[in-house]
Amino acid sequence: MLQQTQVTRVVDYYDRFLTRFPTLDALAKAPPARVREAWEGLGYYARARNLHALSRQVRELPDEPAALRALPGIGPYTAGAVASFAFEKRAALVDTNVARVLRRVFAPRANVKSSRGQKQLWSIAESVLPRTGRATWTHNQAIMELGALVCTARVAYCGRCPVSRMCRSSRA
C-alpha cells in the first residue's frame, strides 16, 4: 500500500484491509471485486491485483529477498522491505526517500533516474547495512524517516540532520 503513497493516506486503508483480510488465505479466498472494493480510493489498482494474485499463489511468504522477488508484483524495494521489516533479515531497500538520502550523503552526482544511478544507490544501500537483521530493521526505518522528515525533497534540514558531518551535500 505504501508504494508511491504517503503513510498518512494509507493508515486507515491498512487497518480496514487487514480487518477484512486478516490472513493470506482470507485474501486468497476473496472475490476480486471485494479486494478492489477494499482498495478503492488508494489508486494504483495493479497493487491490489498483484497482492490478490500473490495470496492465491502462496500460503506463507518466504523470508529471503530473492524468493520474494520471484512472486507476482514484488520488485526489489518490496522484497527488501518485507524481508527487513517482517522477517528482520539483512536486506537493503531503496525507495524515493532512501534514494534521496543516499544520493545526498554519498553520491551527489548520481543520476537517480538512470539505470547506472539506480545500481549505484542500491550498491551503497547494501554497503551501509548493519551486520544483523534486527539492526537492519532499525537502520532501514531510520533512513526512510530521515528522508521523509529531515532530508526532504523540497528542503534539506541539514542543521537537524544526524549525518550532516559526513554528508557530501550538507549545507550545515
N, C-alpha and C positions, 0 to 999 in steps of 0.2 A: 504493500500500500504506500510505502514511503518513496517509491521510485518516482522522482520528479514531482513530489507532492509534499508540502510542508507538514510537519508534525501537528501543528495546531489544527489543520484541516482533517487530519487522519484520525485523531484520538477518538472521537465519537463513533466513527465508522468502524474502527477496530473493535471497540467493545461490543457493538451491536453484531458485527460479523462473527466474533468468537462466541457470543451467546447463541446465535443461530446455528453455527457450525463449530462446535467445541473440539472436534477431532477431525483428522484427515478422512476417516471413514464416514463421518456425518456429512462432510463436504462432498465426498465421492458419490454418496447415495442421493444427493440433492439434484433436482432437475436443473438444467442450465438456466432456465428462466428465473428460478429462485435465487441462484447465485448472482445473476445480473441485477436482480432487484435489490439484493443486499449491497451491491457495489454502486448502485445508482447515485449519481452526483459526484463521484470521485474522479470520473474521467479515465482515460487510458484503459478502456474496457478489455483490451487484449490481456492485461494483467489478470483480470478476473477469469477469463477463459483459460489462460495458462495455468493459473492456480487450480482451477477445477480439473483440467486435464492431468495435472501433476497428481492430484489427490486420487484420481482413478488409476494411476499407474503404480503408485507406491503406497504401502501401508505404514511405512516408517521412513523418515528422512535419513539419508546417510549423513555421516558427520564430517566427511572429508570434502574439501572444495572440489577436487577433480570429479568425484562421484556426484556431487550436487550439480556440477556444470553439465553433466550428461542428461539431466532431467529437463523436461519441456519448460521453456520460459525462464530458465535460470542462467544468467550470464556471470561474468567474473565478479562483479560487485556483490550481487545477491549471494553467490556461493561463499564469498569471503565473509559477508555479514552473517549469514546463517551459521557457518562453521564457527566463527568467532563468538557471536552473541548467544547462540542457542547451545553450542557444544563446547565452548571455551577452548577451541582449537587455535593453534598459532596460524592465523590466516590474515593476509593483507586484504584491504578493501580500499577502493578509491571511488568516492562519489564526488559531486561538484565541490562540496566544502573541503573535503580532504585534498582534492587536486589543487585547490587554491592555496591551501596552507603549504603543501609540499612544494609547489612551484615557487611561492614567495620565499620560503625559508631556504630551499636547497637549489633551485634551478630557475631563477627569474627569467631566463631567456627561453625556457622551454615553451614550445607552441602546443598547448594542451589540445588543440583541435586537430593536430596531425597525429598520424599513427606513431611516428617516432617519439613525439612528445608524450603520448599516452604510455608507450612502452617505458620511457624514461621515468615517468611518475610511478608506474607500477613497480619498477625496479627499486626506486627509492623507498616506496611503501614497504616492500619486502625487507629491504636492508635495515630499516629502523625498527622493525618489530622486536619486542622483548623476547626473551628465551622461552617463556612458558605461555600456555594458552590463557590462563587466568589473568596474567599481566597483559596479554594481548587484548583481551576484552576491554580492560580499562584504558589502555593505550588508544585503541581504535575509537572508543567512545569519546575520549578526550580530544582527539584530533578533529572528530566530527563537530563537537561542541565549540572548539576553538574557531573553526571555520564559520560556524553559524552565529557565534556571539561576539567574537573579537576580531578575527581576520575576515571580515565580511566582504562581500562583493563590492559594495559601494564605498565603505570606509574601513581602512585597516587601523584599528586602535592599538598602535604599536606600543604606546605608553603603558597599556594594561596587559600586554602580551608576555606570557612566561618564557617564551623562546626568542624574544626580540634581540637579545645579545648575540645569538648565533645566526639570526635571520639575514639573509643576503639582500633582502628588500626593505629592511626595517628603517623607519623614519624616526625612531626614538633616539 
